[in-house]
Every structure is written in structure tokens, then in C-alpha cells.
Amino acid sequence: MKPNILFILIDDLGCRDLSAFGSTFYETPRLDRLVEQGARFERAYASSPVCSPTRASIMSGKYPARVGVTQWIGGQHEGKLKDVPYLHYLPLEEKSVATALREGGYQTWHVGKWHLGDAPFYPEHHGFDVNIGGCHYGHPPSGYFAPYGPVPIADAPDGEYLTDRLTDEAIRLIRNRQDRPFFLHLCHYAVHTPLQAPGHLVAKYKEKAKRLGLDQINPFCDGGPMPYLNERGDRMSRRLFQSDPVYAAMIENLDDNIGRVLNALDEEGLADNTLVVFTSDNGGLSTAQGAPTCNLPCVEGKGWNFEGGTRVCQVARWPGVIPPRTSTSVPVTSTDFYPTFLEAAGLPLLPEQHVDGVSLLPLLKGEAEILPREAIFWHYPHYSDQGGRPAASMVEGDWKIIECFETNQLVLCNLHEDPSEQHDLSAAEPQRFARMTAGLKAWQEEIEAKIPEPNPDYERLVRRPNMPNNACD
């Protein structure tokens, strides 16, 4: 019997934002239990440090640069380098994982955030039978409490909380399902800004922060100036530890709601035949826009090619197939979901489509200790809202190389010995550095990656009379 597939994608959840993954401030008992029941990924990566590219890679099984969606849709900044063009939609020519599963007999449901183009590119045009709440918005612009404004959720009573409502919709679909397997693509807008949560939970974490003395300590340090022109002179605030009560409340509410969905699977007798996967679209927001979380020892966060920007919490549960209380330290990434879901469903793989993904099932079943690839790649040729600069990177086992396009410099680090990426080992490992540099360049050429060019207007623009004195690095 084909399994149901419940794929839970969270927005901006950091690699240490669950207590099972190291948080000592946030409380996530339902998700911690899910970790105990299945497999924990110690080195799971989003395909991009921002949302839309990762979501495109999940749907397509391709790296974002191969699809052409390399920036969050709507984002654009210039600094020392000019911005590069990118697609503002997921092309209809891409055969999505939802389309492939629907052709294989699955009911396909999307609930929550989409952010992969305007109406002609909404979920219903990419293989989903049902679309609830998915549109071109990347966050709820009117906030998490109803009325939600432009987020398409009908008949919402004033004061209803969006995460609760999306969970209600997901449970309704499960209870009213047809007699065939389903693929539920549950994409919560949480924990993206704006930071808003039910008042009783906010009060709980304010008291917790006070009890721990965290409210008496400044959680921020100066992160330096923003590198792009339209906010040149503004400075980043880098968070040093987790203590934001509203963010913690959002996470507990999210945890409770995911527990409700898992309870519905139990009540419907579906849990034993459902593959559940939980992950995030990028790392936690730690350097700007309130910097509500901290990813240390992984440095930086959303918008950066450092580990804090791409490392995520990831869990998979499938009773009877994935042994409980297991973990893997093999690097995995967003492109891998497509072939994994096809193989789990007993459907033919589509290697010409999910060209950059490999199935995780042999790893999860304990049938393999490695995956059939040598490296994972990232190409983010943009300035991020969070202060990140245009960069590319590559991970090969414990080794990582990062290319900064502003300086044309590359650095090499060992993530096992140096998870904070503080020490450049390129001089100490010249052969490895040369080989990985060549590998990154060859990959960029293969996918025809767009490389940002110098901005000829930069020097003139940073010297405008109304710019502050600290406008330049």
C-alpha cells in the first residue's frame, strides 16, 4: 500500500530552534517526540539561505541556480556589485513533485505559504488539487491575527491565529480524504516576521526570560553596516543567545499545532502508513529585522551562505521503515525530497527532472551509510535583507569552501573541527583547496550560474551628501 506523505515546511526556523536540536529556551515537546520516533538529520541543509529558492528546489528537485529562482521573489539590492536577474516564478515547464505524485494516484494538497510566483504560477498550476492560503506573499502582511488581509483564507473570525487556522485546514483535509494516498504540503508562514503570538504564550516566555535573568542581558552585538546601497549606513544587530519571548511563543504554538496534525493521523489510523518529514526553508533570522533567534555555534543566519543561513532542523518518521531514535550526519539538502517521495511511493524516479536530488530512503532504512554524490552546492549571487553578501559555497564531507563575489576570494574550513567557520585552511590544505575550488567553478559553469558584476555607480552613490560618515566599510 502506498504511504501517505506529510511534508511540513517551516519558514525561517533555525538549526537550533527545537529543544531536541539544542535550544534551552524554546519548548517543543511534540517535535522532540517526533525526533524520538524517527530519524534526526544532524547535517540537513536548505538549498538557499532565503525562502523562494529553497521552495523552488523542493518542488523541482533542482538547485535554485539551475531553475533560475535564486532570490526570494521580490527581493533586489545592489552594493559594490550589481544585482543579477532571476525568475520571479517557478516555471510551469518544471514537473513538480506534486505533479509526479498526482500522476501516480495521489491526492495533492497545499496548505500555507507558496511564494513561487503570481496567480498563473500558484500551487493549483503546479500539480496540487487543493490550494489553501498559498499565494505570492512571503509572509502575512496584515499579521498573524485575522483579518489576514491579502492572504487568501476565507471566513476567518477576527482574532483567529493563522498558524491555528492552517492546522485546522490540514486536519480537515486529512479527515475528509478520499480512499487513496495523499501528499500534504503543509507550509506554515510561521516563524517568519512579523513576530506575533497568542498573548498567554508571550507572557509565559517573558516570565521565563525573567526567571533565567535573560531579560537583564543585552542579547545583541553590533554586526556592522549593511552592505547594500538602499540601507547603507544602517547596521546589523547580531543576536548572541535565544531569549525573544514572542519568537519563543510562536515556536511553542507551532509545536502544538504540528502535534495536532500528528494526533489527527493517529485518530484516523494513518500514522503507521504515513511518511512525515519536517524541515525549514532556510536558517534562523539572527542578524537583522529584530534578529529574534540565534544559531550559534553555526554563525550568521538567514540570508548568509554560512552554516547558520543554510543548516536546518530536519526529521523524518515512517513507522516500520525508518527505525526510531536514529540519526545521520550525512549532508542532505532540499533537492533530495523529490526522489525520496517518489521512491517511498513506489513510483518511477524522474532523474531528468530531479537532476540534483538523491533519494534518502536507503540512508534512512539503514541500507546505506553514504549517498551517491560527492558534494552539495549553493549559489546565492545577491545581497540579502539580513546583511549577507553575494556568495557561493560547496560542502564535501566535513569540508566547506565559500566564495565571496565582492572580493573574488575563497576560503576553506573544516566544519567538524570548526563549526563556526572561523579558520581559513586554504594555505594548510592547498591540494584540497585547489580541487574544491575547481569543483565549484566547474559546477557554476555547468549550470550557467549568473555571476554578479561590479557596480560602476557604487563609489558615486556611497558618497552622496546625505549618506552618514560610516556608510563605507
N, C-alpha and C positions, 0 to 999 in steps of 0.2 A: 504494500500500500504506500502510495506516495506521501511523504510528510508534508504537513503544513509548514510554512516558513514565516516566522515573525521577525522582521528586521527592524530594530529600534535604533534610530539615528538621532543623537542629541546634538544641539547646536552650542559650540564653544565650551564643551566640558573638558576640563584639563586632565592631564595624565595622573594627577594626584587628588582628584576631586571626589573619589569614593573612599570610604574608610578602609575598604579591602585593598586599596591601592596606595594607602599611606596617609590619608587625611586624619588628623587628630581633632579637627574642629567640626567638619561636616559629619552628619549622621545618615547612613544609607543602609539600614538593616535588610531591606528587601533585595537590593542589588548585591549586598555581601552574601546573602543566601544563594543567589543565582550563581555567584562565583564558586561557592562550595559545591553546587550541584553540577557544574560543568567544567569548562576549560578556561583558564585565565591566560591571556596573552601578555607576556612581560614586555614585548617589543612590537606593539602594534602601532602602525603609522597611518595617518591620513595622507592622501596623495597631494595635499596642498596645505599651506598654513592658513588659508582662508576658505570660506564655505563653498561657493558655487563650483570651483574647480573640482573639489573632492566629490561633490554630489554628481557632477558630470562623469567622473571616473567610476563611481559606483554603478551608475546606470549603463555606462558603455563598456566597462572592462578595459578601458584605455587610460593611459596617463593623460592628465589635463592638457599638456602641451601638444599631444597627438590629436586630441579632439579639437583644440583651439580655444577652449574656455580656461584661461589662465589667471583671471582676476575675479573677485566677487563681482557679480554683474551689476554694473552701475558705477563701479569704482574707477577713479582716474586721478593720478597725481604725477607731477614732474618735479625733478630736482636737478642734480648735476647731470642726470640722464633724462632723455625724453621717454615718455611712456610708449609702450608698444601696443599695436592693435590686438584685439581679441574678440572672439564671438560673444555676443550678449544673449545667447540661447544655446540649448542643446540641439544640434541639427536633427531634423526628422530622419535623415539618412542613417543615423545610428540606430541599430536594432537594440533596443534597451533590454535589460534583463527581465523587465516586466512583460515586454512583448514576447520574449522567448518562453517565459513560463506560461503565459496565456495560451500560446500556440501549443503548449504541452498539456493543456487541460486545466490550468489553474484559474481560480478566481483571483483577480488582482485589484488590490485596494490601496490607495494612497490617502494618508491622513496627516495633515500638518504642513510644515514648510516645504516649499519646492525650490523657488529662486533659481530657475533654469530657463528663464525667458518669459516673454509676454504671452497673452492668451493663445496664439497659434501654437505655442510650444508647451502648453500646460500638460499635466500628467495624463489626461484623457487622450492626448495625441501621442503619448509615448507608451502605450500598452496597458494603461490602467482602466479597469471597468468603472471604478469609482474614484472620485477626487473630492475630498472634504478638506477645505482650508488651504489648499495648495495654490499659490499664485506667484506673481513676480516679486512680492515683497520678501526681504530677507529677515525682517523682524516685525512684530506687531506695532506699526507706527502710532496707533492710538493707545497702546499699552496692553497689559495682560488682563485687565478687567473690562468686562463688557459695559457699554457697546464697543466692539472691536474696530469700528470704522471700516477701513478698506479690506481687512482680512475677511474672506467670504465664508463666514459662519452665520447661518440663519437662526432667527428666533432666539437670540441669546438674552436672557433676562439681565437687567442692569446688575453689575457687581459680580457676575459669574467670572470664574478664573479660567483663562484659556487652556492651561495645561489640564485642568479637570475636565473641561468640555471635550478636548481632543481625545482624552482617555475614554470618556463616555461614548464617543462616536466609534472608537475602535472596538470597544466591548459590544456595542450594538451590532456591528458588522459580524463579529465572531458568533454571537448568539443567533443571528438571522441568516447564517451562511447557507449556501446550497450544499448538496451532497457530493462535493468534490473538493480537492485540496485548495487551500488559499495561500496567497502571498500578500501579507500585510506589511506595507511600507510605512511604518509609524515614525514620523519625523517631527518631534516636538520643537517648537520655537524656543523653548527654554533650553539653556540658561542664558540666551543672548540678552543683551540690553534691549529695552530699559529694565533696570533692576526693580522688580515689583513682586511682592509675595503676600500671601494671606497674613493679616496682622498678628494673629496669635503665634505664628511661627517666627515672625520677625522679633516679637517680644521675647520668645524663648531664647533666641540666639544673642540678643542684646544682653540678656541676663547671663548667658554662658560666657560671653566675652568679658563681662564684668567680673564674673566669678574667677576666671582664669587670669585676670589682670591684663588682658589684651587690649582693653579699651584705654589703658593708660600708656600704651607704647605706640609710637608713630610707626605704622606698617610700611611706609614708603621711603624710598630714597630717590634722589634726582637721577633720572635716566638719560639726561642730555637733551639736546634740541631735536625737534622733529626735522627730518632730512628733506622734506618736500616743500615746495615754494609757497603754497597757499596757507600753510600754517608755520612757515619759517619763523623762528623766534619763540614759538610755543615749546614747552618742554614736556618730556615724558615723566611719568611717576611710576617707578618700578616697585611692585609690591614684594615685600620680603617674607611675609607669612600670611596664612589664611586666617581671617578674622572678621570678614564683612558679614554682618547679621542678615542682611537682605538676600545676599547671594546664597548663604547657607540655608536660608528658609526656602529659596527657590529649589535648591537641590533636595531638601527633605520632601517637599511637595512632589517633586518629580519622582523621587524614590517611591513614595507612597502610591503614586499613580501607576507606575510600572508594576508594582505589586498587585494592583487591582486587575491589570490585564492578565498577569500570570495566574491570579486566582480564577479569572474567567475561563482560562484554558483548563484548569483543574476541574471546575464545576461542570464544564461541557464534556469532560472526559477526553480532552485533546492533548494534554500535556505530554504524554508518552510518545505521541506521534507528531511532535512539533519541534522543528529546529528553531531555536531562539538565538539571535545574535544581537548584541548590544555594543554600540561604538559611538564615536563622536566625529564630527566633520573637520575638526582642527583642534589645536591645543587651546589651553585656557587663556583668557584675556588677562594679561598681567602687567602691561606697560602703558596703557592709555585708557581713555573713556571710563575712568573710575577705577581701572585695574582691580577688579573685585577678587581675583584669586592669585595664587602663587603656585608655580610648577617646580620649584627647586627640589632636588638638585638639577633638574633639567632647566637650562637657562632660557630666558625670554618666554615668549608665548605666542598667541595668535598673531599672525602677520609676519612671523620671522621664520627663517629656514633653520634655526637652531632647534634642538630637541624639544624645547618647550612649545614650539609652534606646530610641530607635526606629531609628536608622541601622544597617544590617546589611551584611555581605558578601553579594553575590549574583552568581551566574554562570549562564549558560545555554550549552549546547552542542548543536548539531544539525548534523552534517556535511552539507555540500551545501546547507544552508538558511541557517544563521547563519554569516557569514564569520568566520574565525579572527582573533584578535588585534584584535577590535573593542571599543569601549566606548561607553557612552551616559551622559550626565549628566542625562537627563530623569528627573524624580522618578517613581518607581513604588512600588507598595505591594502588600500581601498579597492584596487582593481581586482583583488582576489575573490571578492564576494560573488561576482558574476559566475565564474566557472564552478565555484563551490556550490552555489544554489542549483545549478544545472545538474551537477553530479549527484547531489543529495536527492534531487527529484527523479533521478534515473533517466534524464534526458540527454540527448547527444550534445557534446561540447561544440562550441562555435569558435574555434581558435582564430578564424579570420576576423571575428568581432572582438572578443575579449583578449586581444593580442598581448596585452601587458599583464594579464592576471593568470594565476595558477590556483588550482583547487587546493583548499586547505584540508579537505577530508582525510587524506592519508596521514597527515600530521596529527589531526585531532583523534583519529581512531588508534593512533599508536603504531600505524603500519610503516611510518617513515620518520626519520629523525631530522631530515633536511627537506628543502623544497628545490625543485629543478630549475633554479636560476642562480646567478652569481651576485646580482646587485639589485637595489631599488634606487630609483631616480626621482628628483624633484626639479622643476623649472618654474620659478616664480619671478618673472622679469619686471616686477612692478614695485612701486613704493606702497607700503601698506598704511592704513589709518593708524596703526599701532606703533609706527616708527621703524618698521623693518625696511631694509634696502633691497633693491633688486639682486637676486641671488639664484644660484643653482646648487644642488648637492647630490651626493651619491653615498649610499651605505652598502658596504660589502662586509658581512660578518660584523665584527666589532669595530671595524674601521669606517671612518666617515671623512669625506672631502667636501669642502664648501668653497664655492667660487663667488666672490663679490664683484659684481659687474662695474661698480663705481671705480674700483681700484685695479681691476683685472688681476687680482691676487687670489691664490688658492691656499687653503690651509688643510692640514691633515691631523686628525685626532683619533685616539682610541677610546671608544665610548665605554668600554668595560672598566678601564683604569681611570678615565677622565670623563664622567657623565656630564660635567658642566662645560665641556669643550673649551677649556682654558689654555691648553698647551698645544702649540703647533709642532708636530713631529715630522714635518716635511724634510728638514735637514737630517734628522736622525734615521729616517726611513726613505732614502732617495729613490730606491728602486720601486717600492710600493707606491710612493707619491707619483712617480712618473707613469706607472702603469694605470693607476686610478685616474689621473688627470687625462690620459689618453682615452680611457674608457668613457669618462664623462663627455669629452669632446666628440667622440665617435657617436655616442647616443644623441647628442644635440644635433649633429649633422643628419643622423638617420631620421629623426622626427621633424626635421626642418624647424628647429626651435628658433623663435624670434629673439634676437639679442638686442637689448636697448643700446641706443647710440647716444653720444654726448649731446647735451642740450646747449646749443650756441647762444641762447639767451640767458643762461644761468647767471653769469657774472654780472650782467647788467641788472637783472631782476633782483638779485640779493643786495644790490647797493642802492635800491630805491630810497629816497629820503625818509619815507615813513617806516622803514624797517628798523627794528631795535638793534642796538650795537652788538648783541650776541647772536645775530642772525646767522653768522657763518660759524662752522665748526672750528 
